[in-house]
Amino acid sequence: MAARKTLLFCSLTLLLLVFLGPLPSPGADSEPAGGLGAGDVPQAEKGESPGPKYDDCARFIAGLSTPGSSLADYEKKPAWVKFAASMNQSWEKFDQRQLAPMREWASRELGSAGTSTVFYPFSGPDFINIYTLFPRAHTYLLVALEPVGALPDFAALDLQDFFASLQRSLSVYLSIDYFATARMATQIGQTQLKGVLPLLLFFLAREHARVLDVRYWLMKPDGAIEEQPATGERNPGPGVPGLRIVFAGAGAAEKQTLYYFQLNLQNNSFGRNPQFASFLKGFGPLTAFTKSASYLLFSRYSADIRQFILNRSRYVLQDDSGIPLKDFDPAVWNLRFYGTYTAPFRLFKNRYQPDLAAAYKSGKDVYPLPFGIGYRYRVGTSNLLFAARKTGD
């Protein structure tokens, strides 16, 4: 009962924040023109109550105990206890097998390469890969088809169903390191796991980041941004729905920002939303990342977003399901190849690239890849291409 009253009080308090100014940008060069004001300060830093503690929610979703949390009473529920115990074991194995070698490789091979903004099209809720590969970026831009979702109301939630759904969504991912689109549509559309927000919060908490603020976004057709605190239902309306999550990494003082937008990136949709392309351009040069992208960037129906990436990126890191090798002009790009390339996953066997196979066979600029990634997720079968623009911007 005490926890229910706490949540009700916090929810009412947070509604007041609708009338307050937006949060600060995480870095002067990471917000687009016309974006957030650098002088704005989160309400928690002004000494006012921020309503529900987003970090408490993130840690609860991740199965991490937080003494003194506003959700501490819910940590006694059998559904949470079971989930937390299972996830602690699963995440430790995932970190040792996948994330640890990825961190070491990224530190060595990518080094200072990268821009303040990382763009991840066709991402689903897969935040953990770009955060591991580019941990110091100011801004992360994820775009996919999955719905934004909502912050769970734990007082009214069936915790058994919620954590069972979360467990199912993560169990396969933690084995193969990607979300299958068809599976995700079922898991987050027909259960109490209503969208990507809980999964994004899960990844942030598991990486020991502090979640400072969560906002629903709606990018209107004229480019105007409508935002509201992530409590209750989102205000519907025409435009591109999204999220903005402000967080700080473990032990870090500097804020970082994660955006997620629900948008079909094929030509007919991307072209109907020029305000979204303008928003992306406002961040300056990008580092683009794609993996397990269903080879959508091969299609003429994705020509616009493919060309956008090639035009606006300083760096591109991708597996073979990204932009075809033939589209990287050697006069424009320096290329490094990692891992091995044989043939695409059987479902996409028609996307075989003879020129990519020849590049790997030549051995020139080909280096080891100590972890699995993409559809060929087993170590020793995966590939990554790193493209760096020769002329800077």
Protein Blocks (a to p, Z undefined) as FASTA:
>chain_A
ZZmmmmmmmmmmmmmmmmpccdddfbfklccehiacfkbccfklnopaebjafklmmmmm
nopacehiaklmmmmpmklmmmmmmmmmmmmmmmmmmmmmmmmmmmmmnmmnccfbdcde
hkljmlklmmmmmmmbfbdcdddfbdfbjaddfklpcfklmmmmmmmmmmmmmmnopacf
klmmmmmmmccblbfklmmmmmmmmnopacfbdcdddddfkopacddddehjddededjd
ddddddddehiabdcddddddddfbfklmmmmmmlmmmmmmnopaddddehklommmpmk
lmmmmmmmmmmpmbdcddfklccfklmcfklpccddehjdfbdcfklmmmccfklmmmmm
nopapacdfbdedjblcghiaccdddddfklZZ
